[in-house]
Amino acid sequence: MLLVLICSICLMVFFVNAEAQSHAKTNSNHNIGPFLLVANQGDRNISMIDPSAAKQVAVIAEEDITGHEVAASPDGHTAYVPIYGDSGVGLPGTNGDHMLVINLASRKIVGNVNFGHGVRPHCVIYDRANNLIYVTVELDNAVAVIDPHTLKVIGSVPTSQAQSHMLAISHDGHRGYTANVGPGTVSVLDMRERKTIAVIPVSTTIQRISISPDDRLVFTSDQTKPQLAVIDAAANKLKTWVPLPAPGYGTASTKDGRWLLVALPSIQKVAVIDLSSLKVIRTIDTPRSPQEILIRPDGLVAYVSCNHDKQVAAIDLTHWKVESLIEAGAGADGLAWAGKW
């Protein structure tokens, strides 16, 4: 009887320790990720996707209307979600006035950046070079500058244009470029001096913006014709147009600077542009309405949010094909990477 009792106690200790170790491992994984984050406009929440399993593992409610874009801190612990409002750019509707701060380990809202009045905050970028957060604030014709430690607005960069919807910054954080949707222009910003350097006319309407890995070229999609604008960042002028199979939307360059991917929402494809020749060399089928594109840190996979089908397409950049379709939420749009790969 004594031997049986001793064996029972040993087994209990073993299982308790195993459970504790499993719990500790789970908590550790929550802290470090990595996760692909997706801003789901329709569901008003953020998807946390395990990229290794290609599966959504958590959903964080925004409890607000509604976030379009998301960014993550360099350590992968925190997400930032500007609350835009209930309308599209330039359309009547509510005017968001704050940005949510989310702890990704606890998966809870832990902070709030208040802009003081309705500004329709939209695109958020964490500038790792200078440890600052930038948020486009459309109704102020500006980009807000936020201290990530105090979560206070510490300045702004004027864009001199309305509807400054999306932002791209150079890798050293010196230059910023906004896609000004209704005016159809790109504002070139000095992020350190916090001033507008130039305003580049592009079209009557544009959408989205990105910058090449060497910071020499800036890309934005004409919404009136199936063509992509290529801007010379040194000259601050339109360099050329790249004909597309259909009007483009979000863009992203591969890490090696060889290719540019362009979402083509109306035909459910992603175009691949050879950046040496500036020509489309292939297209890849996706679910409906591809929106934003994010390249994985190792450069091997591109993630494409497809908002009509509540999915993210993972494109293998070696074989140029969709390797998996990941379920997300309604209106899947903004993407961010949290944690180390």
Helices and strands as residue ranges (DSSP letters): H 2-32, E 35-40, E 45-50, E 55-61, E 71-72, E 78-83, E 98-103, E 108-114, E 121-127, E 132-137, G 138-140, E 142-147, E 152-158, E 164-169, E 175-180, E 185-190, E 195-201, E 206-211, E 217-222, E 227-232, E 237-243, E 251-253, E 259-264, G 265-267, E 269-274, E 279-285, E 290-295, E 301-306, E 311-316, E 321-327, E 332-338
